[in-house]
Amino acid sequence: MPPQTTEVRTATFADLDTRTFHDLLKLRVDVFVVEQNCPYPELDGRDVEPGTRHLWLTDGDAPLAYLRILADPGGVARIGRVVVAPHARGGGHASRLMTEAVAVVGDAPCVLEAQSYLVDFYARHGFTVSGAEYVEDGIPHTPMRREPRN
């Protein structure tokens, strides 16, 4: 059987079917809660907001990578929950999703809270450090921001 190609999918919560939403949440919980050993409320209510966009890569039915874009006050977009399935890491999936996310955000200012070891990765997508490093759930994070291009 020939190898499947990955495709980027984008949806609002209202456009997600139950199985897809389950699979996306499972990926997030498997990595952020279980693998990183961070018990926190993964279901924060923001997934269902009308302005939230869910982006993911799939090769068939299972998601390989995921992120969400939130609509924060003041017209600021917030990228979060950037995750790649353990078996798919090293394949450029996070970079491909970030490229798509930046395109979706367009000219709006955009923020994210990077796990600090990934600051250089996000810098390659136009983000700069915008605040002091802090520790959340035992993991160092760094706030970052991407300003609109003039």
C-alpha positions in Angstrom: 0.0 0.0 0.0 1.5 3.4 -0.9 2.3 5.8 2.0 -0.4 8.3 2.8 0.3 12.0 2.6 -0.4 14.3 5.5 -2.9 17.0 5.2 -3.7 20.1 7.3 -7.2 20.4 8.6 -8.8 23.4 10.2 -12.1 23.6 12.0 -14.1 25.5 14.6 -15.6 23.5 17.5 -19.0 23.5 15.8 -17.4 21.9 12.7 -15.6 19.1 14.6 -17.2 15.7 14.6 -17.3 13.8 17.9 -14.6 11.3 17.0 -12.2 13.9 15.7 -12.5 16.0 18.8 -12.0 12.9 21.0 -8.8 12.0 19.1 -7.5 15.6 19.3 -8.1 15.7 23.1 -6.6 12.3 23.5 -3.4 13.5 21.8 -3.2 16.5 24.0 -3.9 14.6 27.2 -1.4 11.8 26.3 1.4 14.3 25.8 0.7 17.3 28.2 -0.9 15.4 31.1 0.6 11.9 30.9 4.0 12.2 29.2 4.9 15.5 30.7 3.4 14.4 34.1 1.4 17.7 34.5 -2.0 17.1 36.0 -4.0 20.2 35.0 -7.4 21.0 33.6 -6.9 20.3 30.0 -10.5 21.1 29.2 -10.4 24.8 29.9 -13.6 25.8 28.1 -11.7 27.6 25.3 -12.0 24.9 22.7 -15.7 25.6 22.3 -15.4 29.4 21.9 -16.7 30.7 18.5 -13.3 32.4 17.7 -11.2 29.3 18.4 -9.6 27.5 15.4 -8.3 23.9 15.7 -5.5 23.0 13.3 -4.2 19.5 13.0 -2.2 17.3 10.7 -3.4 13.8 9.8 -2.3 11.0 7.7 -5.6 9.2 7.5 -7.7 9.2 10.6 -5.3 9.7 13.5 -3.9 13.2 14.3 -0.1 13.5 14.0 0.1 17.1 15.4 -2.3 19.7 16.7 -2.5 23.3 17.8 -5.3 25.7 18.5 -5.7 29.5 17.9 -7.7 31.4 20.4 -9.2 34.9 19.9 -8.0 36.9 22.9 -9.3 40.4 23.7 -8.1 43.3 21.7 -7.8 41.4 18.4 -4.8 39.3 19.6 -4.5 35.7 18.5 -3.1 33.2 21.0 -1.5 29.9 19.7 -1.5 27.1 22.2 -1.6 23.4 22.8 1.1 22.8 20.1 1.7 19.1 20.2 3.1 16.3 18.1 2.4 12.6 18.6 5.5 10.8 20.0 5.8 8.5 17.0 5.6 11.5 14.5 8.2 13.7 16.1 11.1 14.9 14.0 9.1 14.9 10.8 8.6 18.7 10.6 5.0 18.5 11.6 5.1 21.2 14.2 6.8 23.6 11.8 4.2 22.9 9.1 1.4 23.6 11.6 3.0 26.8 12.8 3.4 28.0 9.2 -0.3 27.3 8.7 -1.2 29.0 12.0 0.7 32.1 11.1 -1.2 32.2 7.8 -4.5 31.8 9.6 -3.6 34.6 12.0 -2.6 36.9 9.2 -1.8 40.4 10.2 -3.1 40.2 13.8 -0.7 40.3 16.7 -0.2 36.9 18.0 1.1 35.5 21.4 2.1 32.2 22.8 3.6 30.7 25.9 6.5 28.6 24.7 8.1 25.8 26.6 11.5 27.5 27.0 13.5 24.9 25.2 11.4 25.7 22.1 12.0 29.5 22.0 14.3 29.1 19.0 11.7 27.0 17.1 9.1 29.7 17.6 11.6 32.5 16.7 11.9 30.8 13.3 8.2 31.6 12.8 8.6 35.3 13.7 8.0 35.2 17.4 10.2 37.2 19.9 10.5 36.8 23.6 8.1 39.3 25.3 8.6 38.6 29.0 10.5 36.8 31.7 10.7 33.1 31.9 8.4 31.4 34.4 7.7 27.9 35.6 4.3 26.4 35.1 3.6 22.8 36.2 7.3 22.3 36.7 8.2 23.3 33.1 10.0 26.5 32.2 7.9 28.7 29.8 8.7 31.9 28.0 6.1 34.4 26.7 6.5 35.2 23.1 4.8 37.6 20.6 4.6 38.1 16.9 3.7 41.6 15.7 1.9 42.2 12.4 4.1 42.8 9.4 4.0 46.3 8.1 
